[in-house]
Amino acid sequence: MPLSGLDEIPLIGLGTFRLKGNAVQQPLRDAIHLGYRHIDTAAIYRNEKEIGFALQELYKDASFQLARSDLWITSKLSPYDMELPRAALLETLSHLQVEYLDLYLIHWPGIARKPSSSPLNKQLRLEAWNMLNEAKREGLVRHIGVSNFTPNHIQELIAETEYGIEGAFIQMEVHPWYWRDAMEIHSCFLEQNITMVGYALLAEGKLLAESSLTALDQIAQRLGASRVQVTLAWAMSKNWGVLVRSQNPEHMRLNLETLSLVSSLTAEDCTAIDKTSSPNNEEKQCWDPRIVT
Ligand SMILES: NC(=O)c1ccc[n+]([C@@H]2O[C@H](COP(=O)([O-])OP(=O)(O)OC[C@H]3O[C@@H](n4cnc5c(N)ncnc54)[C@H](OP(=O)(O)O)[C@@H]3O)[C@@H](O)[C@H]2O)c1
């Protein structure tokens, strides 16, 4: 019986967006030391080489006892590389110094430098999806999926490719001000056994900046936890994985501890956090794929 994606993927992943150059090695070292085993990168972050180098150093360090097979490494096909997806995957593998990825995603449904209404968007994302499936058959990637796709974009993969989306991973922006699109996708494609992973849980800083967030703050106080921890636990209680970026080892430790908080959240807690936004006033913070045809 195949495992569901959530049984395999480490539920909390270290985000690496904006970590570049010399800023990569130490956070990776700290994170692996603390127990992170899931690293999320993308060609467009331009840090795959540094991550590959940092991991080689960790494999060599006897105190870590770390092997490639201990890690879950996700990367993503850049919107700049949609015309040559296989070459882009091979370059990613080479930069990360790995023989396979645990997960490879189409990062965005559109192509860079083309209008969001261009018919090429659809043509190339369907071709890219075919390539990802072939790469999976070849063993270059263990799992595949998409990021920032709408239900329509996903439906096209089912209707217009021979592969469908059985067992695919979907990476979506998720935080208390914007979570219903992820929920809609999760429920629409439940039968296809998809796995949802949330990103930008801190809503680009809004979660930390707001002076008062009554529901979150009351729950956090009751559980002796922080807003960030309660938010990560809230997303995981929906059966979603989460990504969070930190360069601060104390934050990394607290974020990882959230795993043990999930069972303390009640259904009422989760509903109260859901109501931070309503269907009419959701606030998406990151790029919006609904404009891509
Ligand atoms: N598929 C996509 O299109 C997409 C888009 C965006 C992001 N992502 C992925 O998701 C990851 C996470 O998103 P993100 O990088 O935008 O940001 P994020 O994880 O939502 O927020 C990162 C910020 O939160 C702070 N932080 C983390 N833990 C904290 C804690 N416990 N207490 C206080 N502050 C804390 C970090 O500061 P410190 O360093 O000081 O801890 C950092 O400034 C990315 O790195 C990337 O891997 C994917």
The ligand as an SDF file (V2000), in Angstrom:
LIG
                    3D

 48 52  0  0  0  0  0  0  0  0999 V2000
    6.2080   28.3180   -3.8520 N   0  0  0  0  0  0  0  0  0  0  0  0
    6.3120   29.6270   -3.7050 C   0  0  0  0  0  0  0  0  0  0  0  0
    5.9340   30.4250   -4.5760 O   0  0  0  0  0  0  0  0  0  0  0  0
    6.8960   30.1750   -2.4280 C   0  0  0  0  0  0  0  0  0  0  0  0
    6.7550   31.5350   -2.1450 C   0  0  0  0  0  0  0  0  0  0  0  0
    7.2810   32.0310   -0.9530 C   0  0  0  0  0  0  0  0  0  0  0  0
    7.9240   31.1520   -0.0700 C   0  0  0  0  0  0  0  0  0  0  0  0
    8.0850   29.8350   -0.3890 N   0  0  0  0  0  0  0  0  0  0  0  0
    8.8470   28.9130    0.5100 C   0  0  0  0  0  0  0  0  0  0  0  0
    8.3490   29.0690    1.8210 O   0  0  0  0  0  0  0  0  0  0  0  0
    9.4120   29.4760    2.6860 C   0  0  0  0  0  0  0  0  0  0  0  0
    8.8800   30.3440    3.8180 C   0  0  0  0  0  0  0  0  0  0  0  0
    8.3540   31.5690    3.3280 O   0  0  0  0  0  0  0  0  0  0  0  0
    9.1340   32.9630    3.4740 P   0  0  0  0  0  0  0  0  0  0  0  0
   10.6000   32.7130    3.3000 O   0  0  0  0  0  0  0  0  0  0  0  0
    8.4900   33.9080    2.5370 O   0  0  0  0  0  0  0  0  0  0  0  0
    8.8600   33.5140    4.8960 O   0  0  0  0  0  0  0  0  0  0  0  0
    8.2840   33.0090    6.2870 P   0  0  0  0  0  0  0  0  0  0  0  0
    8.8180   31.6790    6.6750 O   0  0  0  0  0  0  0  0  0  0  0  0
    6.8080   33.1670    6.2350 O   0  0  0  0  0  0  0  0  0  0  0  0
    8.9000   34.1390    7.2310 O   0  0  0  0  0  0  0  0  0  0  0  0
   10.2820   34.2720    7.3920 C   0  0  0  0  0  0  0  0  0  0  0  0
   10.5390   35.3240    8.4430 C   0  0  0  0  0  0  0  0  0  0  0  0
    9.9570   34.9150    9.6830 O   0  0  0  0  0  0  0  0  0  0  0  0
   10.8940   35.0490   10.7390 C   0  0  0  0  0  0  0  0  0  0  0  0
   10.6320   33.9770   11.7000 N   0  0  0  0  0  0  0  0  0  0  0  0
   10.6760   32.6440   11.4710 C   0  0  0  0  0  0  0  0  0  0  0  0
   10.3680   31.9740   12.5860 N   0  0  0  0  0  0  0  0  0  0  0  0
   10.1320   32.8960   13.5500 C   0  0  0  0  0  0  0  0  0  0  0  0
    9.7920   32.8130   14.9180 C   0  0  0  0  0  0  0  0  0  0  0  0
    9.6120   31.6380   15.5240 N   0  0  0  0  0  0  0  0  0  0  0  0
    9.6210   33.9740   15.6080 N   0  0  0  0  0  0  0  0  0  0  0  0
    9.7980   35.1670   15.0010 C   0  0  0  0  0  0  0  0  0  0  0  0
   10.1310   35.3070   13.7030 N   0  0  0  0  0  0  0  0  0  0  0  0
   10.3030   34.1680   12.9740 C   0  0  0  0  0  0  0  0  0  0  0  0
   12.2380   34.9460   10.0870 C   0  0  0  0  0  0  0  0  0  0  0  0
   13.1810   35.7200   10.8140 O   0  0  0  0  0  0  0  0  0  0  0  0
   14.4400   35.0300   11.5840 P   0  0  0  0  0  0  0  0  0  0  0  0
   15.4100   34.6350   10.5110 O   0  0  0  0  0  0  0  0  0  0  0  0
   14.9210   36.1350   12.4560 O   0  0  0  0  0  0  0  0  0  0  0  0
   13.9010   33.8760   12.3560 O   0  0  0  0  0  0  0  0  0  0  0  0
   12.0070   35.5550    8.7120 C   0  0  0  0  0  0  0  0  0  0  0  0
   12.2140   36.9460    8.7350 O   0  0  0  0  0  0  0  0  0  0  0  0
   10.3850   30.1860    1.7380 C   0  0  0  0  0  0  0  0  0  0  0  0
   11.6410   30.3930    2.3130 O   0  0  0  0  0  0  0  0  0  0  0  0
   10.3480   29.2640    0.5550 C   0  0  0  0  0  0  0  0  0  0  0  0
   11.1530   28.1330    0.7920 O   0  0  0  0  0  0  0  0  0  0  0  0
    7.5540   29.3210   -1.5380 C   0  0  0  0  0  0  0  0  0  0  0  0
  1  2  1  0
  2  3  2  0
  2  4  1  0
  4  5  1  0
  4 48  2  0
  5  6  2  0
  6  7  1  0
  7  8  2  0
  8  9  1  0
  8 48  1  0
  9 10  1  0
  9 46  1  0
 10 11  1  0
 11 12  1  0
 11 44  1  0
 12 13  1  0
 13 14  1  0
 14 15  2  0
 14 16  1  0
 14 17  1  0
 17 18  1  0
 18 19  2  0
 18 20  1  0
 18 21  1  0
 21 22  1  0
 22 23  1  0
 23 24  1  0
 23 42  1  0
 24 25  1  0
 25 26  1  0
 25 36  1  0
 26 27  1  0
 26 35  1  0
 27 28  2  0
 28 29  1  0
 29 30  1  0
 29 35  2  0
 30 31  1  0
 30 32  2  0
 32 33  1  0
 33 34  2  0
 34 35  1  0
 36 37  1  0
 36 42  1  0
 37 38  1  0
 38 39  2  0
 38 40  1  0
 38 41  1  0
 42 43  1  0
 44 45  1  0
 44 46  1  0
 46 47  1  0
M  CHG  2   8   1  16  -1
M  END
$$$$
